[in-house]
């Protein structure tokens, strides 16, 4: 599954469960809703970090710096 679609799905489930939890006054449902939002936020953060690292690696590659340049064997 595509990451962006997964994030949207988690946020959608969060909204649905949050609304249901508020209607039923259920702390358990609200807890699950907030765990879903935390998961969506974590995925978004990881996706942004991944993009940043890929850009950094591409820049190093353009400059002729191999990832193994800094390796110590």
PDB file of N, CA, C and O in Angstrom:
ATOM      1  N   UNK A   1       0.849  -1.183   0.000  1.00  0.00           N
ATOM      2  CA  UNK A   1       0.000   0.000   0.000  1.00  0.00           C
ATOM      3  C   UNK A   1       0.887   1.236   0.000  1.00  0.00           C
ATOM      4  O   UNK A   1       1.913   1.274   0.680  1.00  0.00           O
ATOM      5  N   UNK A   2       0.500   2.214  -0.742  1.00  0.00           N
ATOM      6  CA  UNK A   2       1.244   3.461  -0.828  1.00  0.00           C
ATOM      7  C   UNK A   2       1.171   4.192   0.520  1.00  0.00           C
ATOM      8  O   UNK A   2       0.123   4.229   1.165  1.00  0.00           O
ATOM      9  N   UNK A   3       2.296   4.766   0.925  1.00  0.00           N
ATOM     10  CA  UNK A   3       2.389   5.414   2.239  1.00  0.00           C
ATOM     11  C   UNK A   3       1.365   6.538   2.390  1.00  0.00           C
ATOM     12  O   UNK A   3       0.699   6.634   3.421  1.00  0.00           O
ATOM     13  N   UNK A   4       1.235   7.382   1.375  1.00  0.00           N
ATOM     14  CA  UNK A   4       0.276   8.495   1.482  1.00  0.00           C
ATOM     15  C   UNK A   4      -1.150   7.998   1.661  1.00  0.00           C
ATOM     16  O   UNK A   4      -1.926   8.577   2.423  1.00  0.00           O
ATOM     17  N   UNK A   5      -1.492   6.929   0.961  1.00  0.00           N
ATOM     18  CA  UNK A   5      -2.834   6.358   1.106  1.00  0.00           C
ATOM     19  C   UNK A   5      -3.030   5.781   2.507  1.00  0.00           C
ATOM     20  O   UNK A   5      -4.104   5.910   3.095  1.00  0.00           O
ATOM     21  N   UNK A   6      -1.985   5.145   3.033  1.00  0.00           N
ATOM     22  CA  UNK A   6      -2.061   4.585   4.382  1.00  0.00           C
ATOM     23  C   UNK A   6      -2.242   5.692   5.413  1.00  0.00           C
ATOM     24  O   UNK A   6      -3.042   5.552   6.339  1.00  0.00           O
ATOM     25  N   UNK A   7      -1.514   6.780   5.264  1.00  0.00           N
ATOM     26  CA  UNK A   7      -1.640   7.912   6.191  1.00  0.00           C
ATOM     27  C   UNK A   7      -3.059   8.470   6.140  1.00  0.00           C
ATOM     28  O   UNK A   7      -3.660   8.734   7.181  1.00  0.00           O
ATOM     29  N   UNK A   8      -3.596   8.650   4.937  1.00  0.00           N
ATOM     30  CA  UNK A   8      -4.972   9.162   4.800  1.00  0.00           C
ATOM     31  C   UNK A   8      -5.974   8.199   5.435  1.00  0.00           C
ATOM     32  O   UNK A   8      -6.929   8.624   6.085  1.00  0.00           O
ATOM     33  N   UNK A   9      -5.748   6.907   5.242  1.00  0.00           N
ATOM     34  CA  UNK A   9      -6.656   5.905   5.816  1.00  0.00           C
ATOM     35  C   UNK A   9      -6.611   5.935   7.345  1.00  0.00           C
ATOM     36  O   UNK A   9      -7.649   5.865   8.003  1.00  0.00           O
ATOM     37  N   UNK A  10      -5.408   6.038   7.901  1.00  0.00           N
ATOM     38  CA  UNK A  10      -5.277   6.107   9.360  1.00  0.00           C
ATOM     39  C   UNK A  10      -5.968   7.350   9.911  1.00  0.00           C
ATOM     40  O   UNK A  10      -6.643   7.289  10.938  1.00  0.00           O
ATOM     41  N   UNK A  11      -5.795   8.479   9.223  1.00  0.00           N
ATOM     42  CA  UNK A  11      -6.433   9.718   9.677  1.00  0.00           C
ATOM     43  C   UNK A  11      -7.951   9.619   9.575  1.00  0.00           C
ATOM     44  O   UNK A  11      -8.670  10.107  10.448  1.00  0.00           O
ATOM     45  N   UNK A  12      -8.434   8.988   8.511  1.00  0.00           N
ATOM     46  CA  UNK A  12      -9.874   8.809   8.338  1.00  0.00           C
ATOM     47  C   UNK A  12     -10.448   7.918   9.444  1.00  0.00           C
ATOM     48  O   UNK A  12     -11.493   8.220  10.021  1.00  0.00           O
ATOM     49  N   UNK A  13      -9.752   6.825   9.723  1.00  0.00           N
ATOM     50  CA  UNK A  13     -10.191   5.946  10.818  1.00  0.00           C
ATOM     51  C   UNK A  13     -10.148   6.673  12.155  1.00  0.00           C
ATOM     52  O   UNK A  13     -11.030   6.496  12.994  1.00  0.00           O
ATOM     53  N   UNK A  14      -9.121   7.488  12.347  1.00  0.00           N
ATOM     54  CA  UNK A  14      -9.025   8.288  13.578  1.00  0.00           C
ATOM     55  C   UNK A  14     -10.259   9.168  13.739  1.00  0.00           C
ATOM     56  O   UNK A  14     -10.876   9.203  14.803  1.00  0.00           O
ATOM     57  N   UNK A  15     -10.612   9.885  12.657  1.00  0.00           N
ATOM     58  CA  UNK A  15     -11.763  10.786  12.736  1.00  0.00           C
ATOM     59  C   UNK A  15     -13.056  10.028  13.021  1.00  0.00           C
ATOM     60  O   UNK A  15     -13.878  10.471  13.823  1.00  0.00           O
ATOM     61  N   UNK A  16     -13.231   8.894  12.365  1.00  0.00           N
ATOM     62  CA  UNK A  16     -14.452   8.104  12.571  1.00  0.00           C
ATOM     63  C   UNK A  16     -14.525   7.567  13.996  1.00  0.00           C
ATOM     64  O   UNK A  16     -15.572   7.634  14.640  1.00  0.00           O
ATOM     65  N   UNK A  17     -13.408   7.035  14.484  1.00  0.00           N
ATOM     66  CA  UNK A  17     -13.412   6.483  15.844  1.00  0.00           C
ATOM     67  C   UNK A  17     -13.524   7.567  16.897  1.00  0.00           C
ATOM     68  O   UNK A  17     -14.174   7.375  17.925  1.00  0.00           O
ATOM     69  N   UNK A  18     -12.896   8.704  16.648  1.00  0.00           N
ATOM     70  CA  UNK A  18     -12.981   9.808  17.606  1.00  0.00           C
ATOM     71  C   UNK A  18     -14.428  10.261  17.760  1.00  0.00           C
ATOM     72  O   UNK A  18     -14.907  10.497  18.868  1.00  0.00           O
ATOM     73  N   UNK A  19     -15.113  10.376  16.623  1.00  0.00           N
ATOM     74  CA  UNK A  19     -16.521  10.778  16.656  1.00  0.00           C
ATOM     75  C   UNK A  19     -17.370   9.732  17.390  1.00  0.00           C
ATOM     76  O   UNK A  19     -18.223  10.074  18.208  1.00  0.00           O
ATOM     77  N   UNK A  20     -17.119   8.449  17.082  1.00  0.00           N
ATOM     78  CA  UNK A  20     -17.872   7.378  17.746  1.00  0.00           C
ATOM     79  C   UNK A  20     -17.572   7.355  19.244  1.00  0.00           C
ATOM     80  O   UNK A  20     -18.477   7.163  20.056  1.00  0.00           O
ATOM     81  N   UNK A  21     -16.309   7.549  19.610  1.00  0.00           N
ATOM     82  CA  UNK A  21     -15.921   7.550  21.017  1.00  0.00           C
ATOM     83  C   UNK A  21     -16.570   8.684  21.790  1.00  0.00           C
ATOM     84  O   UNK A  21     -16.957   8.520  22.947  1.00  0.00           O
ATOM     85  N   UNK A  22     -16.686   9.838  21.140  1.00  0.00           N
ATOM     86  CA  UNK A  22     -17.331  10.982  21.784  1.00  0.00           C
ATOM     87  C   UNK A  22     -18.826  10.736  21.951  1.00  0.00           C
ATOM     88  O   UNK A  22     -19.405  11.099  22.975  1.00  0.00           O
ATOM     89  N   UNK A  23     -19.452  10.122  20.948  1.00  0.00           N
ATOM     90  CA  UNK A  23     -20.882   9.846  21.021  1.00  0.00           C
ATOM     91  C   UNK A  23     -21.197   8.826  22.116  1.00  0.00           C
ATOM     92  O   UNK A  23     -22.195   8.952  22.826  1.00  0.00           O
ATOM     93  N   UNK A  24     -20.334   7.816  22.242  1.00  0.00           N
ATOM     94  CA  UNK A  24     -20.573   6.744  23.212  1.00  0.00           C
ATOM     95  C   UNK A  24     -19.866   6.986  24.541  1.00  0.00           C
ATOM     96  O   UNK A  24     -19.943   6.163  25.454  1.00  0.00           O
ATOM     97  N   UNK A  25     -19.177   8.122  24.642  1.00  0.00           N
ATOM     98  CA  UNK A  25     -18.393   8.430  25.850  1.00  0.00           C
ATOM     99  C   UNK A  25     -17.476   7.245  26.208  1.00  0.00           C
ATOM    100  O   UNK A  25     -17.431   6.805  27.357  1.00  0.00           O
ATOM    101  N   UNK A  26     -16.766   6.754  25.223  1.00  0.00           N
ATOM    102  CA  UNK A  26     -15.910   5.584  25.406  1.00  0.00           C
ATOM    103  C   UNK A  26     -14.438   5.974  25.375  1.00  0.00           C
ATOM    104  O   UNK A  26     -13.904   6.315  24.320  1.00  0.00           O
ATOM    105  N   UNK A  27     -13.783   5.925  26.534  1.00  0.00           N
ATOM    106  CA  UNK A  27     -12.352   6.247  26.546  1.00  0.00           C
ATOM    107  C   UNK A  27     -11.517   5.237  25.760  1.00  0.00           C
ATOM    108  O   UNK A  27     -10.465   5.583  25.222  1.00  0.00           O
ATOM    109  N   UNK A  28     -11.987   3.991  25.694  1.00  0.00           N
ATOM    110  CA  UNK A  28     -11.241   2.971  24.949  1.00  0.00           C
ATOM    111  C   UNK A  28     -11.210   3.291  23.460  1.00  0.00           C
ATOM    112  O   UNK A  28     -10.167   3.197  22.813  1.00  0.00           O
ATOM    113  N   UNK A  29     -12.369   3.672  22.926  1.00  0.00           N
ATOM    114  CA  UNK A  29     -12.441   4.016  21.507  1.00  0.00           C
ATOM    115  C   UNK A  29     -11.594   5.250  21.232  1.00  0.00           C
ATOM    116  O   UNK A  29     -10.890   5.310  20.224  1.00  0.00           O
ATOM    117  N   UNK A  30     -11.659   6.230  22.120  1.00  0.00           N
ATOM    118  CA  UNK A  30     -10.855   7.443  21.947  1.00  0.00           C
ATOM    119  C   UNK A  30      -9.362   7.118  21.988  1.00  0.00           C
ATOM    120  O   UNK A  30      -8.577   7.707  21.244  1.00  0.00           O
ATOM    121  N   UNK A  31      -8.972   6.191  22.848  1.00  0.00           N
ATOM    122  CA  UNK A  31      -7.568   5.796  22.935  1.00  0.00           C
ATOM    123  C   UNK A  31      -7.104   5.193  21.620  1.00  0.00           C
ATOM    124  O   UNK A  31      -6.030   5.533  21.123  1.00  0.00           O
ATOM    125  N   UNK A  32      -7.900   4.307  21.058  1.00  0.00           N
ATOM    126  CA  UNK A  32      -7.555   3.693  19.770  1.00  0.00           C
ATOM    127  C   UNK A  32      -7.480   4.778  18.693  1.00  0.00           C
ATOM    128  O   UNK A  32      -6.588   4.748  17.844  1.00  0.00           O
ATOM    129  N   UNK A  33      -8.403   5.728  18.723  1.00  0.00           N
ATOM    130  CA  UNK A  33      -8.395   6.807  17.732  1.00  0.00           C
ATOM    131  C   UNK A  33      -7.096   7.599  17.811  1.00  0.00           C
ATOM    132  O   UNK A  33      -6.508   7.928  16.781  1.00  0.00           O
ATOM    133  N   UNK A  34      -6.645   7.907  19.016  1.00  0.00           N
ATOM    134  CA  UNK A  34      -5.423   8.690  19.144  1.00  0.00           C
ATOM    135  C   UNK A  34      -4.180   7.877  18.806  1.00  0.00           C
ATOM    136  O   UNK A  34      -3.189   8.441  18.342  1.00  0.00           O
ATOM    137  N   UNK A  35      -4.210   6.571  19.027  1.00  0.00           N
ATOM    138  CA  UNK A  35      -3.099   5.711  18.600  1.00  0.00           C
ATOM    139  C   UNK A  35      -3.011   5.725  17.070  1.00  0.00           C
ATOM    140  O   UNK A  35      -1.913   5.754  16.515  1.00  0.00           O
ATOM    141  N   UNK A  36      -4.145   5.704  16.397  1.00  0.00           N
ATOM    142  CA  UNK A  36      -4.149   5.773  14.936  1.00  0.00           C
ATOM    143  C   UNK A  36      -3.552   7.091  14.452  1.00  0.00           C
ATOM    144  O   UNK A  36      -2.792   7.112  13.484  1.00  0.00           O
ATOM    145  N   UNK A  37      -3.894   8.183  15.121  1.00  0.00           N
ATOM    146  CA  UNK A  37      -3.340   9.478  14.721  1.00  0.00           C
ATOM    147  C   UNK A  37      -1.843   9.524  14.987  1.00  0.00           C
ATOM    148  O   UNK A  37      -1.089  10.085  14.191  1.00  0.00           O
ATOM    149  N   UNK A  38      -1.404   8.939  16.103  1.00  0.00           N
ATOM    150  CA  UNK A  38       0.029   8.876  16.389  1.00  0.00           C
ATOM    151  C   UNK A  38       0.758   8.080  15.314  1.00  0.00           C
ATOM    152  O   UNK A  38       1.856   8.454  14.902  1.00  0.00           O
ATOM    153  N   UNK A  39       0.159   6.991  14.862  1.00  0.00           N
ATOM    154  CA  UNK A  39       0.760   6.174  13.809  1.00  0.00           C
ATOM    155  C   UNK A  39       0.852   6.966  12.507  1.00  0.00           C
ATOM    156  O   UNK A  39       1.867   6.909  11.814  1.00  0.00           O
ATOM    157  N   UNK A  40      -0.193   7.693  12.180  1.00  0.00           N
ATOM    158  CA  UNK A  40      -0.189   8.507  10.962  1.00  0.00           C
ATOM    159  C   UNK A  40       0.884   9.593  11.051  1.00  0.00           C
ATOM    160  O   UNK A  40       1.581   9.862  10.072  1.00  0.00           O
ATOM    161  N   UNK A  41       1.015  10.207  12.203  1.00  0.00           N
ATOM    162  CA  UNK A  41       2.033  11.247  12.388  1.00  0.00           C
ATOM    163  C   UNK A  41       3.437  10.668  12.290  1.00  0.00           C
ATOM    164  O   UNK A  41       4.323  11.273  11.686  1.00  0.00           O
ATOM    165  N   UNK A  42       3.640   9.496  12.884  1.00  0.00           N
ATOM    166  CA  UNK A  42       4.949   8.845  12.831  1.00  0.00           C
ATOM    167  C   UNK A  42       5.310   8.491  11.394  1.00  0.00           C
ATOM    168  O   UNK A  42       6.451   8.688  10.975  1.00  0.00           O
ATOM    169  N   UNK A  43       4.347   7.969  10.635  1.00  0.00           N
ATOM    170  CA  UNK A  43       4.603   7.642   9.230  1.00  0.00           C
ATOM    171  C   UNK A  43       4.938   8.889   8.419  1.00  0.00           C
ATOM    172  O   UNK A  43       5.830   8.860   7.571  1.00  0.00           O
ATOM    173  N   UNK A  44       4.235   9.972   8.675  1.00  0.00           N
ATOM    174  CA  UNK A  44       4.521  11.220   7.965  1.00  0.00           C
ATOM    175  C   UNK A  44       5.929  11.706   8.267  1.00  0.00           C
ATOM    176  O   UNK A  44       6.653  12.145   7.374  1.00  0.00           O
ATOM    177  N   UNK A  45       6.309  11.623   9.542  1.00  0.00           N
ATOM    178  CA  UNK A  45       7.651  12.041   9.946  1.00  0.00           C
ATOM    179  C   UNK A  45       8.716  11.168   9.292  1.00  0.00           C
ATOM    180  O   UNK A  45       9.706  11.678   8.768  1.00  0.00           O
ATOM    181  N   UNK A  46       8.516   9.865   9.323  1.00  0.00           N
ATOM    182  CA  UNK A  46       9.472   8.949   8.705  1.00  0.00           C
ATOM    183  C   UNK A  46       9.572   9.166   7.199  1.00  0.00           C
ATOM    184  O   UNK A  46      10.658   9.083   6.625  1.00  0.00           O
ATOM    185  N   UNK A  47       8.456   9.441   6.572  1.00  0.00           N
ATOM    186  CA  UNK A  47       8.452   9.689   5.137  1.00  0.00           C
ATOM    187  C   UNK A  47       9.259  10.960   4.825  1.00  0.00           C
ATOM    188  O   UNK A  47      10.038  10.975   3.872  1.00  0.00           O
ATOM    189  N   UNK A  48       9.080  12.002   5.607  1.00  0.00           N
ATOM    190  CA  UNK A  48       9.830  13.247   5.394  1.00  0.00           C
ATOM    191  C   UNK A  48      11.325  13.028   5.628  1.00  0.00           C
ATOM    192  O   UNK A  48      12.154  13.532   4.870  1.00  0.00           O
ATOM    193  N   UNK A  49      11.667  12.279   6.674  1.00  0.00           N
ATOM    194  CA  UNK A  49      13.075  11.986   6.949  1.00  0.00           C
ATOM    195  C   UNK A  49      13.686  11.161   5.820  1.00  0.00           C
ATOM    196  O   UNK A  49      14.829  11.392   5.426  1.00  0.00           O
ATOM    197  N   UNK A  50      12.930  10.210   5.305  1.00  0.00           N
ATOM    198  CA  UNK A  50      13.402   9.377   4.207  1.00  0.00           C
ATOM    199  C   UNK A  50      13.685  10.226   2.963  1.00  0.00           C
ATOM    200  O   UNK A  50      14.710  10.052   2.305  1.00  0.00           O
ATOM    201  N   UNK A  51      12.772  11.140   2.650  1.00  0.00           N
ATOM    202  CA  UNK A  51      12.973  12.019   1.501  1.00  0.00           C
ATOM    203  C   UNK A  51      14.215  12.877   1.685  1.00  0.00           C
ATOM    204  O   UNK A  51      14.981  13.078   0.742  1.00  0.00           O
ATOM    205  N   UNK A  52      14.417  13.383   2.894  1.00  0.00           N
ATOM    206  CA  UNK A  52      15.586  14.198   3.189  1.00  0.00           C
ATOM    207  C   UNK A  52      16.880  13.398   3.028  1.00  0.00           C
ATOM    208  O   UNK A  52      17.848  13.887   2.445  1.00  0.00           O
ATOM    209  N   UNK A  53      16.892  12.182   3.541  1.00  0.00           N
ATOM    210  CA  UNK A  53      18.078  11.338   3.424  1.00  0.00           C
ATOM    211  C   UNK A  53      18.357  10.949   1.969  1.00  0.00           C
ATOM    212  O   UNK A  53      19.512  10.873   1.550  1.00  0.00           O
ATOM    213  N   UNK A  54      17.297  10.704   1.211  1.00  0.00           N
ATOM    214  CA  UNK A  54      17.485  10.383  -0.207  1.00  0.00           C
ATOM    215  C   UNK A  54      18.086  11.584  -0.955  1.00  0.00           C
ATOM    216  O   UNK A  54      18.960  11.418  -1.806  1.00  0.00           O
ATOM    217  N   UNK A  55      17.612  12.781  -0.630  1.00  0.00           N
ATOM    218  CA  UNK A  55      18.151  13.988  -1.264  1.00  0.00           C
ATOM    219  C   UNK A  55      19.618  14.181  -0.876  1.00  0.00           C
ATOM    220  O   UNK A  55      20.449  14.543  -1.710  1.00  0.00           O
ATOM    221  N   UNK A  56      19.920  13.936   0.385  1.00  0.00           N
ATOM    222  CA  UNK A  56      21.299  14.050   0.862  1.00  0.00           C
ATOM    223  C   UNK A  56      22.207  13.033   0.154  1.00  0.00           C
ATOM    224  O   UNK A  56      23.327  13.366  -0.234  1.00  0.00           O
ATOM    225  N   UNK A  57      21.731  11.820  -0.010  1.00  0.00           N
ATOM    226  CA  UNK A  57      22.493  10.784  -0.694  1.00  0.00           C
ATOM    227  C   UNK A  57      22.697  11.141  -2.169  1.00  0.00           C
ATOM    228  O   UNK A  57      23.781  10.940  -2.718  1.00  0.00           O
ATOM    229  N   UNK A  58      21.656  11.668  -2.800  1.00  0.00           N
ATOM    230  CA  UNK A  58      21.767  12.075  -4.202  1.00  0.00           C
ATOM    231  C   UNK A  58      22.785  13.202  -4.350  1.00  0.00           C
ATOM    232  O   UNK A  58      23.569  13.212  -5.298  1.00  0.00           O
ATOM    233  N   UNK A  59      22.773  14.144  -3.418  1.00  0.00           N
ATOM    234  CA  UNK A  59      23.737  15.252  -3.447  1.00  0.00           C
ATOM    235  C   UNK A  59      25.158  14.724  -3.282  1.00  0.00           C
ATOM    236  O   UNK A  59      26.065  15.153  -3.995  1.00  0.00           O
ATOM    237  N   UNK A  60      25.355  13.807  -2.357  1.00  0.00           N
ATOM    238  CA  UNK A  60      26.681  13.222  -2.138  1.00  0.00           C
ATOM    239  C   UNK A  60      27.126  12.465  -3.386  1.00  0.00           C
ATOM    240  O   UNK A  60      28.303  12.497  -3.747  1.00  0.00           O
ATOM    241  N   UNK A  61      26.202  11.796  -4.034  1.00  0.00           N
ATOM    242  CA  UNK A  61      26.526  11.056  -5.251  1.00  0.00           C
ATOM    243  C   UNK A  61      26.957  12.013  -6.361  1.00  0.00           C
ATOM    244  O   UNK A  61      27.901  11.727  -7.098  1.00  0.00           O
ATOM    245  N   UNK A  62      26.266  13.145  -6.480  1.00  0.00           N
ATOM    246  CA  UNK A  62      26.621  14.137  -7.497  1.00  0.00           C
ATOM    247  C   UNK A  62      28.005  14.721  -7.224  1.00  0.00           C
ATOM    248  O   UNK A  62      28.726  15.087  -8.153  1.00  0.00           O
ATOM    249  N   UNK A  63      28.370  14.806  -5.951  1.00  0.00           N
ATOM    250  CA  UNK A  63      29.675  15.353  -5.568  1.00  0.00           C
ATOM    251  C   UNK A  63      30.770  14.286  -5.606  1.00  0.00           C
ATOM    252  O   UNK A  63      31.935  14.577  -5.336  1.00  0.00           O
ATOM    253  N   UNK A  64      30.396  13.067  -5.939  1.00  0.00           N
ATOM    254  CA  UNK A  64      31.376  12.001  -6.047  1.00  0.00           C
ATOM    255  C   UNK A  64      31.777  11.393  -4.719  1.00  0.00           C
ATOM    256  O   UNK A  64      32.832  10.767  -4.608  1.00  0.00           O
ATOM    257  N   UNK A  65      30.944  11.575  -3.719  1.00  0.00           N
ATOM    258  CA  UNK A  65      31.230  11.011  -2.399  1.00  0.00           C
ATOM    259  C   UNK A  65      30.458   9.713  -2.263  1.00  0.00           C
ATOM    260  O   UNK A  65      29.228   9.708  -2.304  1.00  0.00           O
ATOM    261  N   UNK A  66      31.162   8.634  -2.104  1.00  0.00           N
ATOM    262  CA  UNK A  66      30.543   7.328  -1.929  1.00  0.00           C
ATOM    263  C   UNK A  66      30.164   7.149  -0.464  1.00  0.00           C
ATOM    264  O   UNK A  66      30.886   7.615   0.418  1.00  0.00           O
ATOM    265  N   UNK A  67      29.038   6.480  -0.187  1.00  0.00           N
ATOM    266  CA  UNK A  67      28.699   6.212   1.217  1.00  0.00           C
ATOM    267  C   UNK A  67      29.809   5.462   1.942  1.00  0.00           C
ATOM    268  O   UNK A  67      29.943   5.572   3.161  1.00  0.00           O
ATOM    269  N   UNK A  68      30.610   4.697   1.191  1.00  0.00           N
ATOM    270  CA  UNK A  68      31.682   3.917   1.816  1.00  0.00           C
ATOM    271  C   UNK A  68      32.928   4.750   2.068  1.00  0.00           C
ATOM    272  O   UNK A  68      33.881   4.258   2.673  1.00  0.00           O
ATOM    273  N   UNK A  69      32.943   6.008   1.616  1.00  0.00           N
ATOM    274  CA  UNK A  69      34.101   6.874   1.838  1.00  0.00           C
ATOM    275  C   UNK A  69      34.377   7.014   3.329  1.00  0.00           C
ATOM    276  O   UNK A  69      35.528   7.121   3.751  1.00  0.00           O
ATOM    277  N   UNK A  70      33.326   7.013   4.106  1.00  0.00           N
ATOM    278  CA  UNK A  70      33.459   7.245   5.533  1.00  0.00           C
ATOM    279  C   UNK A  70      33.473   5.955   6.352  1.00  0.00           C
ATOM    280  O   UNK A  70      33.615   5.986   7.574  1.00  0.00           O
ATOM    281  N   UNK A  71      33.325   4.820   5.665  1.00  0.00           N
ATOM    282  CA  UNK A  71      33.318   3.531   6.368  1.00  0.00           C
ATOM    283  C   UNK A  71      34.704   3.185   6.852  1.00  0.00           C
ATOM    284  O   UNK A  71      35.701   3.465   6.186  1.00  0.00           O
ATOM    285  N   UNK A  72      34.758   2.578   8.010  1.00  0.00           N
ATOM    286  CA  UNK A  72      36.024   2.105   8.554  1.00  0.00           C
ATOM    287  C   UNK A  72      35.911   0.599   8.664  1.00  0.00           C
ATOM    288  O   UNK A  72      35.044   0.082   9.368  1.00  0.00           O
ATOM    289  N   UNK A  73      36.783  -0.098   7.971  1.00  0.00           N
ATOM    290  CA  UNK A  73      36.764  -1.555   7.991  1.00  0.00           C
ATOM    291  C   UNK A  73      37.941  -2.079   8.767  1.00  0.00           C
ATOM    292  O   UNK A  73      38.102  -3.292   8.899  1.00  0.00           O
TER     293      UNK A  73
END
